[in-house]
Amino acid sequence: MLFAGLTGVYPSEFFASFGIGSRVRAVGTANERPPAPHNPGERALGAFHILTGLWLMYLTFATTLNISLNCSLPAG
């Protein structure tokens, strides 16, 4: 699962860096700030970073428990 998450980071990084699929939302009144562009690649990149980071922290915790206390957690 760790390598699947890391593999998901690279395609989403490609789409986020080139802005593929991004669009700018419609502008409202003249007093409003211009809207931020909507880039689904950045959202996917953030999701992959968070999920992969959480899984990596879990694996680190499980390995530390396994080495120090000979205790095993599921999928650790």
mmCIF file of the N, C-alpha and C atoms, coordinates in Angstrom:
data_MODEL
# 
_entry.id   MODEL 
# 
loop_
_atom_site.group_PDB 
_atom_site.id 
_atom_site.type_symbol 
_atom_site.label_atom_id 
_atom_site.label_alt_id 
_atom_site.label_comp_id 
_atom_site.label_asym_id 
_atom_site.label_entity_id 
_atom_site.label_seq_id 
_atom_site.pdbx_PDB_ins_code 
_atom_site.Cartn_x 
_atom_site.Cartn_y 
_atom_site.Cartn_z 
_atom_site.occupancy 
_atom_site.B_iso_or_equiv 
_atom_site.pdbx_formal_charge 
_atom_site.auth_seq_id 
_atom_site.auth_comp_id 
_atom_site.auth_asym_id 
_atom_site.auth_atom_id 
_atom_site.pdbx_PDB_model_num 
ATOM 1   N N  . MET A 1 1  ? 0.827   -1.199 0.000   1.00 0.00 ? 1  MET A N  1 
ATOM 2   C CA . MET A 1 1  ? 0.000   0.000  0.000   1.00 0.00 ? 1  MET A CA 1 
ATOM 3   C C  . MET A 1 1  ? 0.867   1.256  0.000   1.00 0.00 ? 1  MET A C  1 
ATOM 4   N N  . LEU A 1 2  ? 2.028   1.168  0.634   1.00 0.00 ? 2  LEU A N  1 
ATOM 5   C CA . LEU A 1 2  ? 2.907   2.337  0.667   1.00 0.00 ? 2  LEU A CA 1 
ATOM 6   C C  . LEU A 1 2  ? 3.373   2.699  -0.739  1.00 0.00 ? 2  LEU A C  1 
ATOM 7   N N  . PHE A 1 3  ? 3.789   1.701  -1.493  1.00 0.00 ? 3  PHE A N  1 
ATOM 8   C CA . PHE A 1 3  ? 4.277   1.987  -2.839  1.00 0.00 ? 3  PHE A CA 1 
ATOM 9   C C  . PHE A 1 3  ? 3.150   2.373  -3.790  1.00 0.00 ? 3  PHE A C  1 
ATOM 10  N N  . ALA A 1 4  ? 1.955   1.884  -3.547  1.00 0.00 ? 4  ALA A N  1 
ATOM 11  C CA . ALA A 1 4  ? 0.808   2.321  -4.350  1.00 0.00 ? 4  ALA A CA 1 
ATOM 12  C C  . ALA A 1 4  ? 0.518   3.795  -4.091  1.00 0.00 ? 4  ALA A C  1 
ATOM 13  N N  . GLY A 1 5  ? 0.610   4.215  -2.845  1.00 0.00 ? 5  GLY A N  1 
ATOM 14  C CA . GLY A 1 5  ? 0.413   5.628  -2.518  1.00 0.00 ? 5  GLY A CA 1 
ATOM 15  C C  . GLY A 1 5  ? 1.490   6.508  -3.116  1.00 0.00 ? 5  GLY A C  1 
ATOM 16  N N  . LEU A 1 6  ? 2.735   6.044  -3.037  1.00 0.00 ? 6  LEU A N  1 
ATOM 17  C CA . LEU A 1 6  ? 3.829   6.811  -3.632  1.00 0.00 ? 6  LEU A CA 1 
ATOM 18  C C  . LEU A 1 6  ? 3.714   6.864  -5.148  1.00 0.00 ? 6  LEU A C  1 
ATOM 19  N N  . THR A 1 7  ? 3.220   5.789  -5.742  1.00 0.00 ? 7  THR A N  1 
ATOM 20  C CA . THR A 1 7  ? 3.005   5.783  -7.189  1.00 0.00 ? 7  THR A CA 1 
ATOM 21  C C  . THR A 1 7  ? 1.897   6.752  -7.572  1.00 0.00 ? 7  THR A C  1 
ATOM 22  N N  . GLY A 1 8  ? 0.889   6.908  -6.744  1.00 0.00 ? 8  GLY A N  1 
ATOM 23  C CA . GLY A 1 8  ? -0.188  7.855  -7.011  1.00 0.00 ? 8  GLY A CA 1 
ATOM 24  C C  . GLY A 1 8  ? 0.255   9.301  -6.923  1.00 0.00 ? 8  GLY A C  1 
ATOM 25  N N  . VAL A 1 9  ? 1.324   9.560  -6.174  1.00 0.00 ? 9  VAL A N  1 
ATOM 26  C CA . VAL A 1 9  ? 1.819   10.926 -6.034  1.00 0.00 ? 9  VAL A CA 1 
ATOM 27  C C  . VAL A 1 9  ? 2.348   11.454 -7.367  1.00 0.00 ? 9  VAL A C  1 
ATOM 28  N N  . TYR A 1 10 ? 3.049   10.624 -8.110  1.00 0.00 ? 10 TYR A N  1 
ATOM 29  C CA . TYR A 1 10 ? 3.718   11.109 -9.323  1.00 0.00 ? 10 TYR A CA 1 
ATOM 30  C C  . TYR A 1 10 ? 2.761   11.528 -10.449 1.00 0.00 ? 10 TYR A C  1 
ATOM 31  N N  . PRO A 1 11 ? 1.726   10.750 -10.784 1.00 0.00 ? 11 PRO A N  1 
ATOM 32  C CA . PRO A 1 11 ? 0.793   11.256 -11.805 1.00 0.00 ? 11 PRO A CA 1 
ATOM 33  C C  . PRO A 1 11 ? 0.051   12.502 -11.349 1.00 0.00 ? 11 PRO A C  1 
ATOM 34  N N  . SER A 1 12 ? -0.330  12.563 -10.070 1.00 0.00 ? 12 SER A N  1 
ATOM 35  C CA . SER A 1 12 ? -1.028  13.758 -9.600  1.00 0.00 ? 12 SER A CA 1 
ATOM 36  C C  . SER A 1 12 ? -0.093  14.962 -9.569  1.00 0.00 ? 12 SER A C  1 
ATOM 37  N N  . GLU A 1 13 ? 1.190   14.747 -9.315  1.00 0.00 ? 13 GLU A N  1 
ATOM 38  C CA . GLU A 1 13 ? 2.169   15.833 -9.379  1.00 0.00 ? 13 GLU A CA 1 
ATOM 39  C C  . GLU A 1 13 ? 2.296   16.357 -10.804 1.00 0.00 ? 13 GLU A C  1 
ATOM 40  N N  . PHE A 1 14 ? 2.247   15.458 -11.767 1.00 0.00 ? 14 PHE A N  1 
ATOM 41  C CA . PHE A 1 14 ? 2.307   15.854 -13.178 1.00 0.00 ? 14 PHE A CA 1 
ATOM 42  C C  . PHE A 1 14 ? 1.121   16.732 -13.543 1.00 0.00 ? 14 PHE A C  1 
ATOM 43  N N  . PHE A 1 15 ? -0.090  16.294 -13.172 1.00 0.00 ? 15 PHE A N  1 
ATOM 44  C CA . PHE A 1 15 ? -1.287  17.058 -13.499 1.00 0.00 ? 15 PHE A CA 1 
ATOM 45  C C  . PHE A 1 15 ? -1.327  18.385 -12.741 1.00 0.00 ? 15 PHE A C  1 
ATOM 46  N N  . ALA A 1 16 ? -0.852  18.387 -11.501 1.00 0.00 ? 16 ALA A N  1 
ATOM 47  C CA . ALA A 1 16 ? -0.867  19.617 -10.708 1.00 0.00 ? 16 ALA A CA 1 
ATOM 48  C C  . ALA A 1 16 ? 0.140   20.626 -11.229 1.00 0.00 ? 16 ALA A C  1 
ATOM 49  N N  . SER A 1 17 ? 1.311   20.178 -11.629 1.00 0.00 ? 17 SER A N  1 
ATOM 50  C CA . SER A 1 17 ? 2.351   21.121 -12.052 1.00 0.00 ? 17 SER A CA 1 
ATOM 51  C C  . SER A 1 17 ? 2.040   21.756 -13.398 1.00 0.00 ? 17 SER A C  1 
ATOM 52  N N  . PHE A 1 18 ? 1.406   21.017 -14.297 1.00 0.00 ? 18 PHE A N  1 
ATOM 53  C CA . PHE A 1 18 ? 1.070   21.577 -15.604 1.00 0.00 ? 18 PHE A CA 1 
ATOM 54  C C  . PHE A 1 18 ? -0.322  22.190 -15.648 1.00 0.00 ? 18 PHE A C  1 
ATOM 55  N N  . GLY A 1 19 ? -1.087  22.041 -14.590 1.00 0.00 ? 19 GLY A N  1 
ATOM 56  C CA . GLY A 1 19 ? -2.421  22.644 -14.541 1.00 0.00 ? 19 GLY A CA 1 
ATOM 57  C C  . GLY A 1 19 ? -3.418  21.970 -15.464 1.00 0.00 ? 19 GLY A C  1 
ATOM 58  N N  . ILE A 1 20 ? -3.217  20.706 -15.740 1.00 0.00 ? 20 ILE A N  1 
ATOM 59  C CA . ILE A 1 20 ? -4.134  19.977 -16.621 1.00 0.00 ? 20 ILE A CA 1 
ATOM 60  C C  . ILE A 1 20 ? -5.460  19.790 -15.898 1.00 0.00 ? 20 ILE A C  1 
ATOM 61  N N  . GLY A 1 21 ? -6.528  20.193 -16.520 1.00 0.00 ? 21 GLY A N  1 
ATOM 62  C CA . GLY A 1 21 ? -7.858  20.078 -15.942 1.00 0.00 ? 21 GLY A CA 1 
ATOM 63  C C  . GLY A 1 21 ? -8.248  21.232 -15.053 1.00 0.00 ? 21 GLY A C  1 
ATOM 64  N N  . SER A 1 22 ? -7.373  22.228 -14.920 1.00 0.00 ? 22 SER A N  1 
ATOM 65  C CA . SER A 1 22 ? -7.712  23.351 -14.040 1.00 0.00 ? 22 SER A CA 1 
ATOM 66  C C  . SER A 1 22 ? -8.593  24.350 -14.775 1.00 0.00 ? 22 SER A C  1 
ATOM 67  N N  . ARG A 1 23 ? -9.396  25.040 -14.015 1.00 0.00 ? 23 ARG A N  1 
ATOM 68  C CA . ARG A 1 23 ? -10.282 26.060 -14.575 1.00 0.00 ? 23 ARG A CA 1 
ATOM 69  C C  . ARG A 1 23 ? -10.457 27.158 -13.549 1.00 0.00 ? 23 ARG A C  1 
ATOM 70  N N  . VAL A 1 24 ? -10.750 28.335 -14.016 1.00 0.00 ? 24 VAL A N  1 
ATOM 71  C CA . VAL A 1 24 ? -10.977 29.475 -13.139 1.00 0.00 ? 24 VAL A CA 1 
ATOM 72  C C  . VAL A 1 24 ? -12.483 29.655 -12.993 1.00 0.00 ? 24 VAL A C  1 
ATOM 73  N N  . ARG A 1 25 ? -12.919 29.847 -11.766 1.00 0.00 ? 25 ARG A N  1 
ATOM 74  C CA . ARG A 1 25 ? -14.347 30.043 -11.512 1.00 0.00 ? 25 ARG A CA 1 
ATOM 75  C C  . ARG A 1 25 ? -14.785 31.416 -12.012 1.00 0.00 ? 25 ARG A C  1 
ATOM 76  N N  . ALA A 1 26 ? -16.061 31.566 -12.242 1.00 0.00 ? 26 ALA A N  1 
ATOM 77  C CA . ALA A 1 26 ? -16.598 32.827 -12.757 1.00 0.00 ? 26 ALA A CA 1 
ATOM 78  C C  . ALA A 1 26 ? -16.407 33.955 -11.744 1.00 0.00 ? 26 ALA A C  1 
ATOM 79  N N  . VAL A 1 27 ? -16.160 35.131 -12.244 1.00 0.00 ? 27 VAL A N  1 
ATOM 80  C CA . VAL A 1 27 ? -15.947 36.310 -11.405 1.00 0.00 ? 27 VAL A CA 1 
ATOM 81  C C  . VAL A 1 27 ? -17.302 36.872 -11.003 1.00 0.00 ? 27 VAL A C  1 
ATOM 82  N N  . GLY A 1 28 ? -17.411 37.278 -9.726  1.00 0.00 ? 28 GLY A N  1 
ATOM 83  C CA . GLY A 1 28 ? -18.654 37.847 -9.219  1.00 0.00 ? 28 GLY A CA 1 
ATOM 84  C C  . GLY A 1 28 ? -18.708 39.341 -9.471  1.00 0.00 ? 28 GLY A C  1 
ATOM 85  N N  . THR A 1 29 ? -18.866 40.092 -8.417  1.00 0.00 ? 29 THR A N  1 
ATOM 86  C CA . THR A 1 29 ? -18.945 41.547 -8.541  1.00 0.00 ? 29 THR A CA 1 
ATOM 87  C C  . THR A 1 29 ? -17.545 42.153 -8.595  1.00 0.00 ? 29 THR A C  1 
ATOM 88  N N  . ALA A 1 30 ? -17.489 43.465 -8.843  1.00 0.00 ? 30 ALA A N  1 
ATOM 89  C CA . ALA A 1 30 ? -16.205 44.146 -8.975  1.00 0.00 ? 30 ALA A CA 1 
ATOM 90  C C  . ALA A 1 30 ? -15.483 44.273 -7.635  1.00 0.00 ? 30 ALA A C  1 
ATOM 91  N N  . ASN A 1 31 ? -16.201 44.210 -6.523  1.00 0.00 ? 31 ASN A N  1 
ATOM 92  C CA . ASN A 1 31 ? -15.586 44.366 -5.211  1.00 0.00 ? 31 ASN A CA 1 
ATOM 93  C C  . ASN A 1 31 ? -14.939 43.082 -4.685  1.00 0.00 ? 31 ASN A C  1 
ATOM 94  N N  . GLU A 1 32 ? -15.241 41.972 -5.294  1.00 0.00 ? 32 GLU A N  1 
ATOM 95  C CA . GLU A 1 32 ? -14.705 40.698 -4.826  1.00 0.00 ? 32 GLU A CA 1 
ATOM 96  C C  . GLU A 1 32 ? -13.306 40.467 -5.377  1.00 0.00 ? 32 GLU A C  1 
ATOM 97  N N  . ARG A 1 33 ? -12.539 39.694 -4.623  1.00 0.00 ? 33 ARG A N  1 
ATOM 98  C CA . ARG A 1 33 ? -11.223 39.295 -5.112  1.00 0.00 ? 33 ARG A CA 1 
ATOM 99  C C  . ARG A 1 33 ? -11.391 38.321 -6.272  1.00 0.00 ? 33 ARG A C  1 
ATOM 100 N N  . PRO A 1 34 ? -10.434 38.244 -7.171  1.00 0.00 ? 34 PRO A N  1 
ATOM 101 C CA . PRO A 1 34 ? -10.544 37.251 -8.244  1.00 0.00 ? 34 PRO A CA 1 
ATOM 102 C C  . PRO A 1 34 ? -10.488 35.843 -7.652  1.00 0.00 ? 34 PRO A C  1 
ATOM 103 N N  . PRO A 1 35 ? -11.281 34.945 -8.176  1.00 0.00 ? 35 PRO A N  1 
ATOM 104 C CA . PRO A 1 35 ? -11.342 33.601 -7.603  1.00 0.00 ? 35 PRO A CA 1 
ATOM 105 C C  . PRO A 1 35 ? -10.057 32.826 -7.873  1.00 0.00 ? 35 PRO A C  1 
ATOM 106 N N  . ALA A 1 36 ? -9.750  31.924 -6.967  1.00 0.00 ? 36 ALA A N  1 
ATOM 107 C CA . ALA A 1 36 ? -8.575  31.066 -7.136  1.00 0.00 ? 36 ALA A CA 1 
ATOM 108 C C  . ALA A 1 36 ? -8.885  29.992 -8.170  1.00 0.00 ? 36 ALA A C  1 
ATOM 109 N N  . PRO A 1 37 ? -7.901  29.604 -8.952  1.00 0.00 ? 37 PRO A N  1 
ATOM 110 C CA . PRO A 1 37 ? -8.140  28.538 -9.926  1.00 0.00 ? 37 PRO A CA 1 
ATOM 111 C C  . PRO A 1 37 ? -8.410  27.211 -9.232  1.00 0.00 ? 37 PRO A C  1 
ATOM 112 N N  . HIS A 1 38 ? -9.242  26.414 -9.854  1.00 0.00 ? 38 HIS A N  1 
ATOM 113 C CA . HIS A 1 38 ? -9.601  25.097 -9.327  1.00 0.00 ? 38 HIS A CA 1 
ATOM 114 C C  . HIS A 1 38 ? -8.762  24.064 -10.074 1.00 0.00 ? 38 HIS A C  1 
ATOM 115 N N  . ASN A 1 39 ? -7.851  23.411 -9.368  1.00 0.00 ? 39 ASN A N  1 
ATOM 116 C CA . ASN A 1 39 ? -6.973  22.438 -9.993  1.00 0.00 ? 39 ASN A CA 1 
ATOM 117 C C  . ASN A 1 39 ? -7.165  21.081 -9.315  1.00 0.00 ? 39 ASN A C  1 
ATOM 118 N N  . PRO A 1 40 ? -7.815  20.130 -9.996  1.00 0.00 ? 40 PRO A N  1 
ATOM 119 C CA . PRO A 1 40 ? -8.037  18.824 -9.369  1.00 0.00 ? 40 PRO A CA 1 
ATOM 120 C C  . PRO A 1 40 ? -6.742  18.055 -9.133  1.00 0.00 ? 40 PRO A C  1 
ATOM 121 N N  . GLY A 1 41 ? -5.698  18.352 -9.903  1.00 0.00 ? 41 GLY A N  1 
ATOM 122 C CA . GLY A 1 41 ? -4.418  17.684 -9.678  1.00 0.00 ? 41 GLY A CA 1 
ATOM 123 C C  . GLY A 1 41 ? -3.828  18.037 -8.327  1.00 0.00 ? 41 GLY A C  1 
ATOM 124 N N  . GLU A 1 42 ? -3.993  19.301 -7.900  1.00 0.00 ? 42 GLU A N  1 
ATOM 125 C CA . GLU A 1 42 ? -3.493  19.705 -6.592  1.00 0.00 ? 42 GLU A CA 1 
ATOM 126 C C  . GLU A 1 42 ? -4.273  19.045 -5.467  1.00 0.00 ? 42 GLU A C  1 
ATOM 127 N N  . ARG A 1 43 ? -5.565  18.894 -5.668  1.00 0.00 ? 43 ARG A N  1 
ATOM 128 C CA . ARG A 1 43 ? -6.372  18.211 -4.649  1.00 0.00 ? 43 ARG A CA 1 
ATOM 129 C C  . ARG A 1 43 ? -5.979  16.740 -4.542  1.00 0.00 ? 43 ARG A C  1 
ATOM 130 N N  . ALA A 1 44 ? -5.774  16.086 -5.681  1.00 0.00 ? 44 ALA A N  1 
ATOM 131 C CA . ALA A 1 44 ? -5.359  14.681 -5.668  1.00 0.00 ? 44 ALA A CA 1 
ATOM 132 C C  . ALA A 1 44 ? -3.975  14.543 -5.047  1.00 0.00 ? 44 ALA A C  1 
ATOM 133 N N  . LEU A 1 45 ? -3.083  15.471 -5.378  1.00 0.00 ? 45 LEU A N  1 
ATOM 134 C CA . LEU A 1 45 ? -1.738  15.435 -4.812  1.00 0.00 ? 45 LEU A CA 1 
ATOM 135 C C  . LEU A 1 45 ? -1.781  15.573 -3.290  1.00 0.00 ? 45 LEU A C  1 
ATOM 136 N N  . GLY A 1 46 ? -2.599  16.483 -2.798  1.00 0.00 ? 46 GLY A N  1 
ATOM 137 C CA . GLY A 1 46 ? -2.734  16.645 -1.355  1.00 0.00 ? 46 GLY A CA 1 
ATOM 138 C C  . GLY A 1 46 ? -3.299  15.406 -0.690  1.00 0.00 ? 46 GLY A C  1 
ATOM 139 N N  . ALA A 1 47 ? -4.298  14.794 -1.318  1.00 0.00 ? 47 ALA A N  1 
ATOM 140 C CA . ALA A 1 47 ? -4.894  13.584 -0.751  1.00 0.00 ? 47 ALA A CA 1 
ATOM 141 C C  . ALA A 1 47 ? -3.882  12.441 -0.715  1.00 0.00 ? 47 ALA A C  1 
ATOM 142 N N  . PHE A 1 48 ? -3.124  12.264 -1.798  1.00 0.00 ? 48 PHE A N  1 
ATOM 143 C CA . PHE A 1 48 ? -2.109  11.205 -1.808  1.00 0.00 ? 48 PHE A CA 1 
ATOM 144 C C  . PHE A 1 48 ? -1.018  11.474 -0.777  1.00 0.00 ? 48 PHE A C  1 
ATOM 145 N N  . HIS A 1 49 ? -0.611  12.732 -0.622  1.00 0.00 ? 49 HIS A N  1 
ATOM 146 C CA . HIS A 1 49 ? 0.407   13.054 0.378   1.00 0.00 ? 49 HIS A CA 1 
ATOM 147 C C  . HIS A 1 49 ? -0.092  12.749 1.787   1.00 0.00 ? 49 HIS A C  1 
ATOM 148 N N  . ILE A 1 50 ? -1.308  13.137 2.097   1.00 0.00 ? 50 ILE A N  1 
ATOM 149 C CA . ILE A 1 50 ? -1.842  12.919 3.445   1.00 0.00 ? 50 ILE A CA 1 
ATOM 150 C C  . ILE A 1 50 ? -2.020  11.435 3.731   1.00 0.00 ? 50 ILE A C  1 
ATOM 151 N N  . LEU A 1 51 ? -2.652  10.713 2.806   1.00 0.00 ? 51 LEU A N  1 
ATOM 152 C CA . LEU A 1 51 ? -2.911  9.290  3.038   1.00 0.00 ? 51 LEU A CA 1 
ATOM 153 C C  . LEU A 1 51 ? -1.622  8.484  3.097   1.00 0.00 ? 51 LEU A C  1 
ATOM 154 N N  . THR A 1 52 ? -0.687  8.761  2.206   1.00 0.00 ? 52 THR A N  1 
ATOM 155 C CA . THR A 1 52 ? 0.575   8.037  2.213   1.00 0.00 ? 52 THR A CA 1 
ATOM 156 C C  . THR A 1 52 ? 1.388   8.387  3.458   1.00 0.00 ? 52 THR A C  1 
ATOM 157 N N  . GLY A 1 53 ? 1.351   9.640  3.879   1.00 0.00 ? 53 GLY A N  1 
ATOM 158 C CA . GLY A 1 53 ? 2.060   10.035 5.088   1.00 0.00 ? 53 GLY A CA 1 
ATOM 159 C C  . GLY A 1 53 ? 1.494   9.376  6.335   1.00 0.00 ? 53 GLY A C  1 
ATOM 160 N N  . LEU A 1 54 ? 0.174   9.304  6.426   1.00 0.00 ? 54 LEU A N  1 
ATOM 161 C CA . LEU A 1 54 ? -0.443  8.629  7.569   1.00 0.00 ? 54 LEU A CA 1 
ATOM 162 C C  . LEU A 1 54 ? -0.088  7.145  7.594   1.00 0.00 ? 54 LEU A C  1 
ATOM 163 N N  . TRP A 1 55 ? -0.120  6.517  6.425   1.00 0.00 ? 55 TRP A N  1 
ATOM 164 C CA . TRP A 1 55 ? 0.214   5.093  6.355   1.00 0.00 ? 55 TRP A CA 1 
ATOM 165 C C  . TRP A 1 55 ? 1.684   4.869  6.715   1.00 0.00 ? 55 TRP A C  1 
ATOM 166 N N  . LEU A 1 56 ? 2.563   5.754  6.271   1.00 0.00 ? 56 LEU A N  1 
ATOM 167 C CA . LEU A 1 56 ? 3.979   5.636  6.585   1.00 0.00 ? 56 LEU A CA 1 
ATOM 168 C C  . LEU A 1 56 ? 4.218   5.825  8.086   1.00 0.00 ? 56 LEU A C  1 
ATOM 169 N N  . MET A 1 57 ? 3.502   6.751  8.721   1.00 0.00 ? 57 MET A N  1 
ATOM 170 C CA . MET A 1 57 ? 3.638   6.926  10.173  1.00 0.00 ? 57 MET A CA 1 
ATOM 171 C C  . MET A 1 57 ? 3.147   5.687  10.919  1.00 0.00 ? 57 MET A C  1 
ATOM 172 N N  . TYR A 1 58 ? 2.058   5.074  10.439  1.00 0.00 ? 58 TYR A N  1 
ATOM 173 C CA . TYR A 1 58 ? 1.560   3.846  11.055  1.00 0.00 ? 58 TYR A CA 1 
ATOM 174 C C  . TYR A 1 58 ? 2.591   2.728  10.924  1.00 0.00 ? 58 TYR A C  1 
ATOM 175 N N  . LEU A 1 59 ? 3.175   2.586  9.744   1.00 0.00 ? 59 LEU A N  1 
ATOM 176 C CA . LEU A 1 59 ? 4.172   1.540  9.552   1.00 0.00 ? 59 LEU A CA 1 
ATOM 177 C C  . LEU A 1 59 ? 5.404   1.774  10.421  1.00 0.00 ? 59 LEU A C  1 
ATOM 178 N N  . THR A 1 60 ? 5.807   3.014  10.579  1.00 0.00 ? 60 THR A N  1 
ATOM 179 C CA . THR A 1 60 ? 6.944   3.328  11.440  1.00 0.00 ? 60 THR A CA 1 
ATOM 180 C C  . THR A 1 60 ? 6.634   2.978  12.891  1.00 0.00 ? 60 THR A C  1 
ATOM 181 N N  . PHE A 1 61 ? 5.449   3.331  13.351  1.00 0.00 ? 61 PHE A N  1 
ATOM 182 C CA . PHE A 1 61 ? 5.034   3.017  14.719  1.00 0.00 ? 61 PHE A CA 1 
ATOM 183 C C  . PHE A 1 61 ? 4.965   1.510  14.930  1.00 0.00 ? 61 PHE A C  1 
ATOM 184 N N  . ALA A 1 62 ? 4.389   0.788  13.968  1.00 0.00 ? 62 ALA A N  1 
ATOM 185 C CA . ALA A 1 62 ? 4.265   -0.661 14.096  1.00 0.00 ? 62 ALA A CA 1 
ATOM 186 C C  . ALA A 1 62 ? 5.629   -1.340 14.087  1.00 0.00 ? 62 ALA A C  1 
ATOM 187 N N  . THR A 1 63 ? 6.553   -0.862 13.265  1.00 0.00 ? 63 THR A N  1 
ATOM 188 C CA . THR A 1 63 ? 7.890   -1.447 13.223  1.00 0.00 ? 63 THR A CA 1 
ATOM 189 C C  . THR A 1 63 ? 8.643   -1.168 14.515  1.00 0.00 ? 63 THR A C  1 
ATOM 190 N N  . THR A 1 64 ? 8.490   0.020  15.053  1.00 0.00 ? 64 THR A N  1 
ATOM 191 C CA . THR A 1 64 ? 9.147   0.352  16.323  1.00 0.00 ? 64 THR A CA 1 
ATOM 192 C C  . THR A 1 64 ? 8.630   -0.525 17.452  1.00 0.00 ? 64 THR A C  1 
ATOM 193 N N  . LEU A 1 65 ? 7.315   -0.728 17.514  1.00 0.00 ? 65 LEU A N  1 
ATOM 194 C CA . LEU A 1 65 ? 6.761   -1.627 18.534  1.00 0.00 ? 65 LEU A CA 1 
ATOM 195 C C  . LEU A 1 65 ? 7.240   -3.051 18.332  1.00 0.00 ? 65 LEU A C  1 
ATOM 196 N N  . ASN A 1 66 ? 7.334   -3.473 17.101  1.00 0.00 ? 66 ASN A N  1 
ATOM 197 C CA . ASN A 1 66 ? 7.751   -4.836 16.818  1.00 0.00 ? 66 ASN A CA 1 
ATOM 198 C C  . ASN A 1 66 ? 9.197   -5.054 17.245  1.00 0.00 ? 66 ASN A C  1 
ATOM 199 N N  . ILE A 1 67 ? 10.058  -4.094 16.975  1.00 0.00 ? 67 ILE A N  1 
ATOM 200 C CA . ILE A 1 67 ? 11.465  -4.247 17.324  1.00 0.00 ? 67 ILE A CA 1 
ATOM 201 C C  . ILE A 1 67 ? 11.677  -4.127 18.835  1.00 0.00 ? 67 ILE A C  1 
ATOM 202 N N  . SER A 1 68 ? 11.040  -3.158 19.450  1.00 0.00 ? 68 SER A N  1 
ATOM 203 C CA . SER A 1 68 ? 11.324  -2.902 20.863  1.00 0.00 ? 68 SER A CA 1 
ATOM 204 C C  . SER A 1 68 ? 10.584  -3.839 21.813  1.00 0.00 ? 68 SER A C  1 
ATOM 205 N N  . LEU A 1 69 ? 9.335   -4.140 21.549  1.00 0.00 ? 69 LEU A N  1 
ATOM 206 C CA . LEU A 1 69 ? 8.520   -4.926 22.473  1.00 0.00 ? 69 LEU A CA 1 
ATOM 207 C C  . LEU A 1 69 ? 8.107   -6.287 21.940  1.00 0.00 ? 69 LEU A C  1 
ATOM 208 N N  . ASN A 1 70 ? 8.511   -6.595 20.731  1.00 0.00 ? 70 ASN A N  1 
ATOM 209 C CA . ASN A 1 70 ? 8.107   -7.840 20.051  1.00 0.00 ? 70 ASN A CA 1 
ATOM 210 C C  . ASN A 1 70 ? 6.580   -7.945 19.984  1.00 0.00 ? 70 ASN A C  1 
ATOM 211 N N  . CYS A 1 71 ? 5.925   -6.801 19.798  1.00 0.00 ? 71 CYS A N  1 
ATOM 212 C CA . CYS A 1 71 ? 4.483   -6.700 19.677  1.00 0.00 ? 71 CYS A CA 1 
ATOM 213 C C  . CYS A 1 71 ? 4.155   -6.463 18.219  1.00 0.00 ? 71 CYS A C  1 
ATOM 214 N N  . SER A 1 72 ? 3.154   -7.126 17.694  1.00 0.00 ? 72 SER A N  1 
ATOM 215 C CA . SER A 1 72 ? 2.840   -6.934 16.268  1.00 0.00 ? 72 SER A CA 1 
ATOM 216 C C  . SER A 1 72 ? 1.455   -6.320 16.112  1.00 0.00 ? 72 SER A C  1 
ATOM 217 N N  . LEU A 1 73 ? 1.357   -5.320 15.235  1.00 0.00 ? 73 LEU A N  1 
ATOM 218 C CA . LEU A 1 73 ? 0.096   -4.710 14.875  1.00 0.00 ? 73 LEU A CA 1 
ATOM 219 C C  . LEU A 1 73 ? -0.331  -5.255 13.517  1.00 0.00 ? 73 LEU A C  1 
ATOM 220 N N  . PRO A 1 74 ? -1.608  -5.165 13.171  1.00 0.00 ? 74 PRO A N  1 
ATOM 221 C CA . PRO A 1 74 ? -2.048  -5.660 11.869  1.00 0.00 ? 74 PRO A CA 1 
ATOM 222 C C  . PRO A 1 74 ? -1.365  -4.908 10.734  1.00 0.00 ? 74 PRO A C  1 
ATOM 223 N N  . ALA A 1 75 ? -0.912  -5.640 9.743   1.00 0.00 ? 75 ALA A N  1 
ATOM 224 C CA . ALA A 1 75 ? -0.262  -5.122 8.522   1.00 0.00 ? 75 ALA A CA 1 
ATOM 225 C C  . ALA A 1 75 ? 1.009   -4.349 8.850   1.00 0.00 ? 75 ALA A C  1 
ATOM 226 N N  . GLY A 1 76 ? 1.623   -4.595 9.958   1.00 0.00 ? 76 GLY A N  1 
ATOM 227 C CA . GLY A 1 76 ? 2.847   -3.909 10.334  1.00 0.00 ? 76 GLY A CA 1 
ATOM 228 C C  . GLY A 1 76 ? 4.019   -4.669 10.004  1.00 0.00 ? 76 GLY A C  1 
# 
